[in-house]
Amino acid sequence: WSLPGQQGRAALVALKPRSQIDAAAGAARWKVVGLGLGLIASLLVLAYALAPAMARSRLSRQQRDQAERVLAHLGDGVFVVDRDGVVRLWNQAAEAITGLRAPEVRGRQAEEAIPGWTTIQTFVPVADRPGEAEGPSSAETVPVDVDGRELWLSIVAVALEDDTVYAFRDATHDRRLEKLRSDFVATISHEIRTPLASLVGAAMTLRKHDLPAQTEDDLLEMIAEQSNRLSNLVEEILLTGQLDSGSLHVVADTFDPQGLVHDVVAVARSRIGPETTIEVALPPAVPKVHGDAERTRQVLLNLVDNAIKYSPSGGEIEVQLTAVDDRLRFSVHDHGLGIPPGEEERIFDKFYRLDPDHRRGIGGTGLGLYICRELVRSMHGHIWVESEPDKGTTFAFELPAEPLPAPV
Ligand code: ADP
């Protein structure tokens, strides 16, 4: 008997009893089974150990998604700054309020990405828990300049582990109203105090006997003038209130603009000194104007009064009428103080004055041009100004006019 491939050669073969071989095979099989079971058991133990952590992470992912959805739809701006000063979150409302997109802000240092960050950090207190610093004092209103646009943000801040969460809302409108209110009180008090002091002074002096007749006349004239000033002031305030509430009605009528200009100029001439002259320039034919004659008179007189008032050294004032297509233009030109570039729109705002502290000694409420603009608008016209500082100003407004009759 030879072993395969060993033909003709002597070979030594060790034979084991079958029982031994079977026993070894059995032992090997049990080892494999044991190892498999061990592996399964350790996998089960591992899964058992990791299950809570996995569930927690799934739950926190769900919670995070939910929180992000809530933050996205919240009306308040929310942003989160971590302990290294990096912005981690910037929600949709924050984008809408500030105009800064999340990708421009997120992941950047707050001081670089958020305008006014130093002010926010200095003035907004950080509470340890939400609602901890109860009351209005917990929210601070701070100014933020975004690309030249001033925003007032009312901000609260809460510390959260390593992060600080800031929630804010746009308080610009409230702030403007507040400013308007305080401007109103300051301006009106100032405007009332001056004529009132003159009235009291004149009345006290008149009580003395034996005043020369001329002095009495002068004092009475002053009383009439200052009372007139006060009643004009009250009229302006009432009119502003009516314009704001939409309760002012203008008459839809037609009128002759030439007569109106002559009337206004006659009134204005009675108020000027010798250093001022008023010239009138009218075209040969003027169409009738659609609008309320009384309201138009009020607007034109206000513009001529301003031209007189803001030309402290006097000079010539020109009042002009021009037919422009289907409209008629009224313009008032002066050689007075002028209006700095960039202020042409704002002077029509309520209470806006170029000299709010009356440093030049020219009084006023800042309501006149606001009233003019609103009245002209309500008659379907528009008003504007062109000016050169220290050279002069032209205010003009246009109203719809009837077509001129064709020349015969
Ligand atoms: P008021 O004259 O009562 O202050 P107005 O609304 O009539 O208020 O005018 C607003 C501001 O516009 C004035 O305070 C003044 O600074 C400026 N202004 C108006 N008219 C003129 C003008 N003709 N020339 C220069 N500045 C003017």
Residues whose N, C-alpha, C, O or C-beta is under 5 A from the ligand:
A	BS01	ADP	N306 A307 Y310 G336 L337 G338 I339 I347 Y352 R353 L354 D355 G363 G364 T365 G366 L367 G368 L369 Y370 T393
